[in-house]
Amino acid sequence: MESICPNHEKCPIFNGILAGKEITAKSYRRMYCEAGGAKYHECKRFQVKGIFGKCPGDLLPNSNLSMEEIATRYQMTLS
């Protein structure tokens, strides 16, 4: 299993969506993106992309929204 999330290249969280919040972004990268497969599988962004084929740009890795809530809020359907 990879140590860095396979979605990191296109992930806005990994690549700077949290402008002005570098400490928070670095924490997310350390806790989810770069912590190995067991951890990035806990990332809500990773889970959503796996289910829906895409992920909303502003969804945070530690979101407490359910998949149903995410689908409704972002008008997503299974791909």
N, C-alpha and C positions, 0 to 999 in steps of 0.2 A: 504494500500500500504506500502511496506517495506521502511525503511529509508536508508538502504544500498542496493546498486545495487545487484540483484540476481546473477550477473555474476562475482562478485568481487573475488571469490575464485580462479578462473582460469585466471583472467585478469592480464596480465603482467604489465600494467600501475599501477594497485593497488598494485601489489606485487613486484615492484622493477625494471622494465625494464629501468627506467631512472637513472641508476647508476651514481653517481656523481652529480646528479641534484635533491637532496632530497627536496629542497624548491619547485621546480617545481612540483615534484611528489606529495608532500603534498598538494599543491594548487589544482591540478587536483582531488585528492581524496576528498578534502573539497568541491570543486565546483560541482563535478559530482557524485562521488561514494557514498558519505556519506550525501548528501544533500536532500535525499528523492526522491520519484518517479518522481515528476515533473522535477527534475534536471537530474537524470540519464537517463530519456527518451530523453533528449537533447544531450546526449553523442553520438558522431558519432560511437563509438565502439559498444555501446548498439544497436543502430539502424542497423548497418551492420550485427551484429550477428542475430538480429531478422529477417532480410531479407534473408541473405545468409546461415545462420546456423553456421557460423564461422566468425572470424575476424582476419585480418592480425595482427601479433604481434607488428608491428611498427606504426600502425595507432593511431593517437592521438585523445583524446576525443573532441578536438575543431577543428578537421580537416575541411577545407573549401571545400574539394573535394565533388562532387556530387556522388550519388550512381552509376551512369553510369561511372564516372571517376574512382571510386574505383574498380568497376567490371573489367574495362579494365586494369588498372594498375596492379591489383593483380590476373588477370585471374580468376575471380570468376563467378560462375553461381548459379542460384537459386537452393537450395537443395531440 
